[in-house]
Amino acid sequence: MMGKRISLGRLWLIAFVFIAMAVGSAGHRAEAGEAPPWKLCFSPDGRCSTLILEAISSARESIRVQAYSFTARPIAEALVEAHRRGVDVAVIVDKSQNSERYSVMSLLSEANIPLYVDYCCAIAHNKVMVIDGKKVVTGSYNFTQSAESRNAENLLVIDDTKMAKAYLDNWTQHRDGARIFAAK
């Protein structure tokens, strides 16, 4: 009897694996010479900030940012430059950025970029950018120099409109519950 249970269990496992493979293979497949719809980076020293700066410079319409820790001036300066090019930029940060000594909030505020502070949760731990409603930048990577040069982090840039919409809906939900940043 025990042997039959194991065999039946193995049969279910094999069936599950085949179903999972079939479902997984239904996704996007890159054709020969076609770039995959994502880029991946690991830090430290993986030059993840380069992917972020490329994504920001590619923006033509909008950039929505959610950041737990935001102290990287090059990223903030790229957002300011995008804003000056006419891109609609808005940023939500965790409440810790109100008192963070190296925060770039003043730089963004002086450029008249709409800034919001998310008090919804113990920590607003998202690290996300949504570019033009089509591209998502996300991962464990905080927008900090430490994330670039000292921490073990990951960053994923995904070109997918449906995923971007889901992230944008989440961004809007957090913005609707956030407070406008008051510059000091």
C-alpha positions as CSV (number, residue, x, y, z in Angstrom):
1,M,0.0,0.0,0.0
2,M,2.8,2.4,0.9
3,G,4.5,1.8,-2.4
4,K,1.3,2.8,-4.3
5,R,1.1,6.1,-2.3
6,I,4.6,7.0,-3.1
7,S,4.1,6.1,-6.8
8,L,0.9,8.2,-6.8
9,G,2.7,11.1,-5.1
10,R,5.5,10.9,-7.7
11,L,2.9,10.8,-10.5
12,W,1.3,14.0,-9.2
13,L,4.7,15.6,-8.8
14,I,5.6,14.7,-12.4
15,A,2.2,16.0,-13.7
16,F,2.7,19.2,-11.7
17,V,6.2,19.7,-13.2
18,F,4.9,19.2,-16.7
19,I,2.0,21.6,-16.2
20,A,4.3,24.2,-14.7
21,M,6.7,23.8,-17.7
22,A,3.8,24.2,-20.1
23,V,2.5,27.3,-18.4
24,G,5.9,28.8,-18.0
25,S,6.7,28.3,-21.7
26,A,3.6,30.3,-22.7
27,G,5.3,33.5,-21.6
28,H,7.5,35.8,-23.8
29,R,10.2,34.1,-25.8
30,A,13.0,36.2,-27.3
31,E,13.4,35.5,-30.9
32,A,16.9,35.1,-32.3
33,G,18.6,38.5,-32.1
34,E,15.7,40.0,-30.0
35,A,16.6,41.4,-26.6
36,P,14.7,39.9,-23.7
37,P,12.1,42.2,-22.1
38,W,14.2,42.7,-19.0
39,K,17.6,43.6,-17.8
40,L,19.1,42.4,-14.5
41,C,21.9,43.7,-12.3
42,F,23.6,42.7,-9.0
43,S,25.6,44.9,-6.8
44,P,28.0,45.8,-5.3
45,D,29.9,47.0,-8.3
46,G,27.4,45.7,-10.9
47,R,26.9,49.2,-12.1
48,C,23.2,49.0,-11.4
49,S,22.9,52.8,-11.3
50,T,23.7,52.8,-15.0
51,L,20.6,50.8,-15.7
52,I,18.5,53.3,-13.6
53,L,20.0,56.3,-15.3
54,E,19.4,54.7,-18.7
55,A,15.7,54.1,-17.8
56,I,15.3,57.6,-16.5
57,S,16.8,59.1,-19.7
58,S,14.6,57.0,-21.8
59,A,11.4,58.5,-20.3
60,R,9.3,60.7,-22.6
61,E,6.0,61.1,-20.6
62,S,6.2,60.1,-16.9
63,I,8.3,58.7,-14.1
64,R,6.7,57.5,-10.8
65,V,9.1,56.7,-8.0
66,Q,8.7,54.9,-4.7
67,A,11.8,54.9,-2.5
68,Y,12.6,53.7,1.0
69,S,16.0,55.4,1.1
70,F,16.9,58.0,-1.5
71,T,20.3,59.6,-1.1
72,A,21.9,59.0,-4.6
73,R,22.5,62.4,-6.1
74,P,23.1,61.2,-9.7
75,I,19.7,59.5,-9.7
76,A,18.0,62.6,-8.2
77,E,19.8,64.8,-10.8
78,A,18.6,62.6,-13.6
79,L,15.0,62.9,-12.3
80,V,15.4,66.7,-12.2
81,E,16.8,66.7,-15.8
82,A,13.9,64.5,-16.9
83,H,11.5,67.0,-15.3
84,R,13.2,69.9,-17.1
85,R,12.7,67.9,-20.4
86,G,8.9,68.0,-19.7
87,V,8.6,64.5,-18.2
88,D,6.0,64.3,-15.5
89,V,8.0,63.2,-12.4
90,A,6.5,62.4,-9.0
91,V,8.2,60.7,-6.0
92,I,6.9,58.9,-2.9
93,V,9.4,58.3,0.0
94,D,9.3,56.6,3.3
95,K,8.8,58.9,6.3
96,S,12.5,58.2,7.4
97,Q,13.5,60.5,4.5
98,N,12.1,63.5,6.4
99,S,15.0,63.3,8.8
100,E,17.6,61.5,6.7
101,R,20.7,63.7,6.6
102,Y,21.8,62.8,3.1
103,S,18.3,62.7,1.6
104,V,17.9,64.2,-1.9
105,M,14.4,65.5,-1.0
106,S,15.5,69.2,-1.0
107,L,17.1,68.8,-4.5
108,L,13.9,67.4,-5.9
109,S,11.7,69.9,-4.0
110,E,13.7,72.8,-5.4
111,A,13.1,71.5,-8.9
112,N,9.3,71.6,-8.2
113,I,9.0,67.8,-8.5
114,P,5.9,66.7,-6.6
115,L,7.0,64.8,-3.4
116,Y,5.0,62.7,-1.1
117,V,5.8,61.0,2.2
118,D,4.2,57.6,2.8
119,Y,3.1,57.1,6.4
120,C,0.8,54.1,5.6
121,C,2.9,51.4,7.1
122,A,5.7,50.8,9.6
123,I,8.1,51.1,6.6
124,A,7.3,52.1,3.0
125,H,10.0,49.7,1.7
126,N,9.2,49.9,-2.0
127,K,12.0,50.6,-4.4
128,V,10.3,51.2,-7.7
129,M,10.2,53.4,-10.8
130,V,7.5,53.2,-13.4
131,I,8.6,54.8,-16.7
132,D,6.0,55.9,-19.3
133,G,3.6,53.4,-18.0
134,K,5.6,50.7,-19.8
135,K,8.8,50.0,-17.9
136,V,9.3,49.0,-14.3
137,V,12.6,49.4,-12.3
138,T,12.5,47.4,-9.1
139,G,14.4,45.1,-6.7
140,S,16.1,45.3,-3.4
141,Y,18.3,48.2,-4.6
142,N,17.7,51.4,-2.6
143,F,18.5,54.6,-4.5
144,T,21.7,55.1,-2.5
145,Q,25.5,55.0,-3.0
146,S,25.7,52.1,-0.5
147,A,23.4,50.0,-2.7
148,E,25.8,50.7,-5.6
149,S,29.1,50.1,-3.9
150,R,28.8,48.2,-0.6
151,N,25.5,46.2,-0.4
152,A,24.5,43.0,-2.0
153,E,21.5,44.1,-4.0
154,N,19.5,43.2,-7.1
155,L,17.8,45.4,-9.7
156,L,15.5,44.4,-12.4
157,V,14.3,46.6,-15.3
158,I,11.2,45.0,-17.0
159,D,9.5,46.2,-20.2
160,D,6.0,45.1,-19.7
161,T,2.9,47.3,-19.9
162,K,0.7,45.0,-17.7
163,M,3.3,44.8,-15.0
164,A,3.8,48.6,-15.2
165,K,0.1,49.1,-14.8
166,A,0.0,47.0,-11.6
167,Y,3.0,48.9,-10.2
168,L,1.4,52.2,-11.2
169,D,-1.9,51.3,-9.6
170,N,0.0,50.5,-6.4
171,W,2.0,53.8,-6.6
172,T,-1.3,55.7,-7.0
173,Q,-2.8,54.0,-4.0
174,H,0.2,54.9,-1.9
175,R,0.2,58.5,-3.2
176,D,-3.5,58.9,-2.4
177,G,-2.7,58.0,1.3
178,A,0.5,60.0,1.5
179,R,1.2,63.5,2.7
180,I,2.8,66.2,0.6
181,F,6.4,66.7,1.5
182,A,7.0,70.0,3.3
183,A,10.5,71.4,2.6
184,K,12.4,72.6,5.7
